[in-house]
Amino acid sequence: PEPIPEVRHITTDGSTHIYSVSNVSTLELALELVGDECWVQVRRGSGSGAKLAENTYRKGETDTWELEESVYIRLGFPAAARLKVNGIPIDESLFSGRNPINFQFNLVAGESQG
């Protein structure tokens, strides 16, 4: 059987919510816009990593990124957005604000299945 992905909130550092993602080999970040619009920036590894995407998304739009490493995402207007990581929704209460917030999803290497 496939291991169940575990997405766990570790800490919040200022406006950055830090999570660990384990029991998966690939991190899948899914964005859905539920409000009017939101500027989004996605970076490989961390907030100083290579930029994967920078767009303004509008209501009803979705996007997905698959990485074999950690990922950082900044949301300009979080109230308009929702995130899922490997199919697991991130706590909606974190998206209530109007000010930009960041999420750092750290991919934890699991024990190899054997």
URWOVEN-V845126 format. One record per pair of residues at least 12 apart in sequence whose C-alpha atoms are under 10 Angstrom apart, sorted by the first residue. I is the first residue (numbers start at 1). J is the second residue. D is the distance in Angstrom with one decimal. If there is no record, write none. Layout:
i->I j->J d->D
i->I j->J d->D
//
This chain:
i->2 j->23 d->8.9
i->2 j->24 d->9.0
i->2 j->113 d->9.9
i->3 j->22 d->9.4
i->3 j->23 d->5.8
i->3 j->24 d->7.4
i->3 j->113 d->9.5
i->4 j->22 d->8.7
i->4 j->23 d->6.3
i->4 j->24 d->7.8
i->4 j->86 d->9.4
i->5 j->21 d->7.1
i->5 j->22 d->6.0
i->5 j->23 d->5.0
i->5 j->24 d->5.8
i->5 j->25 d->9.5
i->5 j->27 d->9.5
i->5 j->85 d->8.8
i->5 j->86 d->6.6
i->5 j->87 d->8.4
i->5 j->88 d->8.0
i->6 j->19 d->9.8
i->6 j->20 d->7.8
i->6 j->21 d->5.6
i->6 j->22 d->5.1
i->6 j->23 d->6.2
i->6 j->24 d->8.1
i->6 j->85 d->9.2
i->6 j->86 d->8.6
i->6 j->88 d->8.3
i->6 j->108 d->9.8
i->7 j->19 d->6.6
i->7 j->20 d->5.8
i->7 j->21 d->4.6
i->7 j->22 d->6.6
i->7 j->23 d->9.0
i->7 j->24 d->9.9
i->7 j->84 d->9.6
i->7 j->85 d->7.2
i->7 j->86 d->8.2
i->7 j->87 d->9.7
i->7 j->88 d->7.2
i->7 j->89 d->9.1
i->7 j->90 d->8.4
i->7 j->105 d->8.4
i->7 j->106 d->9.3
i->7 j->107 d->9.4
i->8 j->20 d->5.2
i->8 j->21 d->6.5
i->8 j->22 d->8.5
i->8 j->90 d->9.4
i->8 j->105 d->9.2
i->8 j->106 d->9.7
i->9 j->21 d->9.0
i->9 j->90 d->9.1
i->9 j->91 d->9.5
i->9 j->104 d->9.8
i->9 j->105 d->9.0
i->10 j->104 d->10.0
i->10 j->105 d->9.8
i->10 j->106 d->9.8
i->12 j->102 d->9.7
i->12 j->103 d->9.1
i->12 j->104 d->9.6
i->13 j->102 d->9.5
i->13 j->103 d->9.9
i->14 j->101 d->8.9
i->14 j->102 d->9.2
i->15 j->74 d->9.7
i->15 j->99 d->9.0
i->15 j->100 d->7.6
i->15 j->101 d->5.1
i->15 j->102 d->6.1
i->15 j->103 d->8.4
i->16 j->47 d->9.7
i->16 j->72 d->9.4
i->16 j->73 d->9.4
i->16 j->74 d->8.6
i->16 j->100 d->9.5
i->16 j->101 d->6.1
i->16 j->102 d->4.4
i->16 j->103 d->5.4
i->16 j->104 d->6.9
i->17 j->72 d->9.9
i->17 j->94 d->8.7
i->17 j->101 d->7.9
i->17 j->102 d->6.2
i->17 j->103 d->4.8
i->17 j->104 d->6.2
i->17 j->105 d->8.5
i->18 j->72 d->9.2
i->18 j->102 d->8.5
i->18 j->103 d->5.9
i->18 j->104 d->4.7
i->18 j->105 d->6.1
i->18 j->106 d->7.5
i->19 j->70 d->9.9
i->19 j->90 d->9.8
i->19 j->103 d->7.6
i->19 j->104 d->6.1
i->19 j->105 d->4.9
i->19 j->106 d->6.0
i->19 j->107 d->8.7
i->19 j->108 d->10.0
i->20 j->70 d->9.0
i->20 j->104 d->8.4
i->20 j->105 d->5.8
i->20 j->106 d->4.7
i->20 j->107 d->6.1
i->20 j->108 d->6.4
i->21 j->70 d->8.6
i->21 j->85 d->8.1
i->21 j->86 d->8.6
i->21 j->105 d->6.5
i->21 j->106 d->5.8
i->21 j->107 d->4.9
i->21 j->108 d->5.8
i->21 j->109 d->8.8
i->21 j->110 d->9.6
i->22 j->86 d->9.9
i->22 j->106 d->8.5
i->22 j->107 d->6.2
i->22 j->108 d->5.0
i->22 j->109 d->6.8
i->22 j->110 d->6.3
i->22 j->111 d->9.8
i->23 j->107 d->9.1
i->23 j->108 d->7.8
i->23 j->109 d->7.7
i->23 j->110 d->5.7
i->23 j->111 d->8.3
i->23 j->112 d->9.6
i->24 j->68 d->9.3
i->24 j->86 d->8.2
i->24 j->107 d->8.0
i->24 j->108 d->8.1
i->24 j->109 d->7.8
i->24 j->110 d->7.2
i->25 j->67 d->8.9
i->25 j->68 d->6.5
i->25 j->69 d->8.6
i->25 j->107 d->8.1
i->25 j->108 d->8.6
i->25 j->109 d->7.2
i->25 j->110 d->7.7
i->25 j->112 d->9.6
i->26 j->65 d->10.0
i->26 j->66 d->6.5
i->26 j->67 d->5.6
i->26 j->68 d->4.7
i->26 j->69 d->7.2
i->26 j->70 d->9.2
i->26 j->86 d->8.4
i->26 j->107 d->8.0
i->26 j->109 d->9.7
i->27 j->65 d->8.0
i->27 j->66 d->5.6
i->27 j->67 d->5.2
i->27 j->68 d->6.0
i->27 j->69 d->6.8
i->27 j->70 d->7.2
i->27 j->71 d->8.0
i->27 j->85 d->7.0
i->27 j->86 d->6.3
i->27 j->105 d->8.4
i->27 j->106 d->8.8
i->27 j->107 d->6.7
i->27 j->108 d->9.7
i->28 j->64 d->6.9
i->28 j->65 d->5.7
i->28 j->66 d->4.5
i->28 j->67 d->6.6
i->28 j->68 d->8.9
i->28 j->69 d->9.9
i->28 j->70 d->10.0
i->28 j->71 d->9.4
i->28 j->84 d->8.0
i->28 j->85 d->5.5
i->28 j->86 d->4.9
i->28 j->87 d->7.7
i->28 j->88 d->9.8
i->29 j->42 d->9.7
i->29 j->63 d->8.3
i->29 j->64 d->5.5
i->29 j->65 d->5.2
i->29 j->66 d->6.4
i->29 j->67 d->8.4
i->29 j->71 d->8.3
i->29 j->72 d->9.7
i->29 j->73 d->9.2
i->29 j->83 d->7.1
i->29 j->84 d->6.0
i->29 j->85 d->4.8
i->29 j->86 d->6.5
i->29 j->87 d->8.3
i->29 j->88 d->9.5
i->29 j->105 d->8.9
i->30 j->62 d->7.3
i->30 j->63 d->5.9
i->30 j->64 d->4.4
i->30 j->65 d->6.6
i->30 j->66 d->8.8
i->30 j->82 d->8.3
i->30 j->83 d->5.6
i->30 j->84 d->5.1
i->30 j->85 d->6.3
i->30 j->86 d->7.9
i->30 j->87 d->7.8
i->30 j->88 d->9.5
i->30 j->89 d->9.1
i->31 j->57 d->9.4
i->31 j->61 d->8.2
i->31 j->62 d->5.3
i->31 j->63 d->5.2
i->31 j->64 d->6.2
i->31 j->65 d->8.7
i->31 j->73 d->9.9
i->31 j->81 d->7.0
i->31 j->82 d->5.9
i->31 j->83 d->4.9
i->31 j->84 d->6.7
i->31 j->85 d->9.0
i->32 j->57 d->8.8
i->32 j->58 d->9.2
i->32 j->59 d->8.2
i->32 j->60 d->6.9
i->32 j->61 d->6.1
i->32 j->62 d->4.5
i->32 j->63 d->6.8
i->32 j->64 d->8.9
i->32 j->80 d->8.6
i->32 j->81 d->5.8
i->32 j->82 d->5.2
i->32 j->83 d->6.4
i->32 j->84 d->8.4
i->33 j->57 d->6.9
i->33 j->58 d->6.3
i->33 j->59 d->4.9
i->33 j->60 d->5.3
i->33 j->61 d->5.5
i->33 j->62 d->6.4
i->33 j->63 d->9.2
i->33 j->78 d->9.4
i->33 j->79 d->9.1
i->33 j->80 d->5.7
i->33 j->81 d->4.6
i->33 j->82 d->6.3
i->33 j->83 d->8.9
i->34 j->58 d->8.3
i->34 j->59 d->5.4
i->34 j->60 d->6.1
i->34 j->61 d->8.3
i->34 j->62 d->9.5
i->34 j->78 d->9.9
i->34 j->79 d->8.1
i->34 j->80 d->5.2
i->34 j->81 d->5.6
i->34 j->82 d->7.0
i->35 j->57 d->9.6
i->35 j->58 d->7.5
i->35 j->59 d->5.3
i->35 j->60 d->8.0
i->35 j->61 d->9.9
i->35 j->77 d->9.1
i->35 j->78 d->9.0
i->35 j->79 d->6.8
i->35 j->80 d->3.8
i->35 j->81 d->6.6
i->35 j->82 d->9.4
i->36 j->57 d->8.5
i->36 j->58 d->5.7
i->36 j->59 d->4.9
i->36 j->60 d->8.6
i->36 j->77 d->9.5
i->36 j->79 d->9.3
i->36 j->80 d->6.2
i->36 j->81 d->9.1
i->37 j->56 d->6.7
i->37 j->57 d->5.5
i->37 j->58 d->4.3
i->37 j->59 d->5.9
i->37 j->60 d->9.3
i->37 j->61 d->9.3
i->37 j->76 d->9.1
i->37 j->77 d->7.4
i->37 j->78 d->9.3
i->37 j->79 d->9.2
i->37 j->80 d->6.1
i->37 j->81 d->8.1
i->38 j->55 d->8.3
i->38 j->56 d->5.5
i->38 j->57 d->5.4
i->38 j->58 d->6.6
i->38 j->59 d->8.6
i->38 j->74 d->9.9
i->38 j->75 d->6.6
i->38 j->76 d->5.7
i->38 j->77 d->5.1
i->38 j->78 d->7.0
i->38 j->79 d->8.4
i->38 j->80 d->6.1
i->38 j->81 d->6.8
i->38 j->100 d->9.6
i->39 j->54 d->7.4
i->39 j->55 d->5.8
i->39 j->56 d->4.1
i->39 j->57 d->6.2
i->39 j->58 d->8.9
i->39 j->74 d->8.2
i->39 j->75 d->6.0
i->39 j->76 d->4.9
i->39 j->77 d->6.8
i->39 j->78 d->8.9
i->39 j->80 d->9.6
i->39 j->81 d->9.5
i->39 j->100 d->9.1
i->40 j->53 d->7.6
i->40 j->54 d->5.6
i->40 j->55 d->5.5
i->40 j->56 d->6.0
i->40 j->57 d->7.3
i->40 j->73 d->7.0
i->40 j->74 d->5.7
i->40 j->75 d->4.9
i->40 j->76 d->6.2
i->40 j->77 d->8.5
i->40 j->78 d->9.2
i->40 j->81 d->9.3
i->40 j->100 d->9.5
i->40 j->102 d->9.7
i->41 j->53 d->5.6
i->41 j->54 d->4.3
i->41 j->55 d->6.7
i->41 j->56 d->8.8
i->41 j->72 d->8.2
i->41 j->73 d->5.6
i->41 j->74 d->5.1
i->41 j->75 d->6.8
i->41 j->76 d->8.4
i->41 j->102 d->9.3
i->42 j->54 d->6.5
i->42 j->55 d->9.1
i->42 j->65 d->8.8
i->42 j->71 d->7.2
i->42 j->72 d->5.7
i->42 j->73 d->4.4
i->42 j->74 d->6.5
i->42 j->75 d->9.0
i->42 j->102 d->9.7
i->42 j->103 d->9.6
i->42 j->104 d->10.0
i->43 j->70 d->9.0
i->43 j->71 d->5.9
i->43 j->72 d->5.1
i->43 j->73 d->6.3
i->43 j->74 d->8.6
i->43 j->104 d->9.5
i->44 j->67 d->8.1
i->44 j->68 d->9.7
i->44 j->69 d->7.5
i->44 j->70 d->6.6
i->44 j->71 d->5.0
i->44 j->72 d->6.4
i->44 j->73 d->8.9
i->45 j->67 d->9.2
i->45 j->68 d->9.7
i->45 j->69 d->6.3
i->45 j->70 d->4.5
i->45 j->71 d->4.7
i->45 j->72 d->6.3
i->45 j->73 d->9.9
i->45 j->104 d->8.3
i->45 j->105 d->8.4
i->45 j->106 d->7.8
i->45 j->107 d->9.0
i->46 j->69 d->9.8
i->46 j->70 d->7.0
i->46 j->71 d->6.0
i->46 j->72 d->5.1
i->46 j->73 d->8.6
i->46 j->103 d->9.4
i->46 j->104 d->6.7
i->46 j->105 d->8.6
i->46 j->106 d->8.7
i->47 j->71 d->8.4
i->47 j->72 d->5.7
i->47 j->73 d->7.8
i->47 j->74 d->8.5
i->47 j->102 d->8.6
i->47 j->103 d->9.2
i->47 j->104 d->7.9
i->48 j->72 d->8.9
i->49 j->70 d->9.9
i->49 j->71 d->8.7
i->49 j->72 d->8.2
i->50 j->71 d->10.0
i->50 j->72 d->10.0
i->51 j->72 d->9.4
i->51 j->73 d->9.8
i->52 j->65 d->8.7
i->52 j->71 d->9.4
i->52 j->72 d->9.7
i->52 j->73 d->9.7
i->53 j->65 d->9.3
i->53 j->73 d->9.3
i->54 j->73 d->9.7
i->54 j->74 d->9.3
i->56 j->75 d->9.7
i->56 j->76 d->9.0
i->57 j->80 d->9.4
i->57 j->81 d->9.0
i->58 j->80 d->8.7
i->58 j->81 d->9.4
i->59 j->80 d->7.7
i->59 j->81 d->8.7
i->60 j->81 d->9.8
i->61 j->81 d->9.8
i->62 j->81 d->9.5
i->62 j->82 d->9.6
i->62 j->83 d->9.8
i->63 j->83 d->9.9
i->64 j->83 d->9.7
i->64 j->84 d->9.3
i->64 j->85 d->9.6
i->65 j->85 d->9.7
i->66 j->85 d->9.8
i->66 j->86 d->9.3
i->67 j->107 d->9.2
i->68 j->107 d->7.8
i->68 j->109 d->9.8
i->69 j->105 d->9.1
i->69 j->106 d->7.5
i->69 j->107 d->5.7
i->69 j->108 d->8.5
i->69 j->109 d->9.1
i->70 j->104 d->7.6
i->70 j->105 d->5.6
i->70 j->106 d->4.5
i->70 j->107 d->4.8
i->70 j->108 d->8.3
i->71 j->103 d->8.3
i->71 j->104 d->6.1
i->71 j->105 d->5.4
i->71 j->106 d->6.7
i->71 j->107 d->8.0
i->72 j->102 d->7.1
i->72 j->103 d->5.7
i->72 j->104 d->4.5
i->72 j->105 d->6.3
i->72 j->106 d->8.5
i->73 j->101 d->8.5
i->73 j->102 d->5.6
i->73 j->103 d->5.3
i->73 j->104 d->6.6
i->73 j->105 d->8.4
i->74 j->100 d->7.0
i->74 j->101 d->5.8
i->74 j->102 d->4.3
i->74 j->103 d->6.5
i->74 j->104 d->8.9
i->75 j->95 d->9.2
i->75 j->98 d->9.8
i->75 j->99 d->8.6
i->75 j->100 d->5.4
i->75 j->101 d->5.5
i->75 j->102 d->6.2
i->75 j->103 d->8.4
i->76 j->98 d->8.1
i->76 j->99 d->6.7
i->76 j->100 d->4.3
i->76 j->101 d->6.8
i->76 j->102 d->8.8
i->77 j->95 d->8.4
i->77 j->96 d->9.3
i->77 j->97 d->7.6
i->77 j->98 d->5.4
i->77 j->99 d->6.0
i->77 j->100 d->5.6
i->77 j->101 d->7.9
i->78 j->92 d->9.7
i->78 j->94 d->8.2
i->78 j->95 d->4.9
i->78 j->96 d->6.8
i->78 j->97 d->6.3
i->78 j->98 d->6.3
i->78 j->99 d->7.1
i->78 j->100 d->6.4
i->78 j->101 d->6.7
i->78 j->102 d->9.1
i->79 j->92 d->8.9
i->79 j->93 d->9.3
i->79 j->94 d->8.6
i->79 j->95 d->4.9
i->79 j->96 d->5.0
i->79 j->97 d->5.8
i->79 j->98 d->6.1
i->79 j->99 d->8.7
i->79 j->100 d->9.4
i->80 j->95 d->7.8
i->80 j->96 d->8.7
i->80 j->97 d->9.4
i->80 j->98 d->8.8
i->81 j->95 d->7.1
i->81 j->96 d->9.5
i->82 j->94 d->9.5
i->82 j->95 d->7.3
i->83 j->95 d->9.3
i->83 j->103 d->9.7
i->85 j->105 d->8.4
i->90 j->103 d->10.0
//
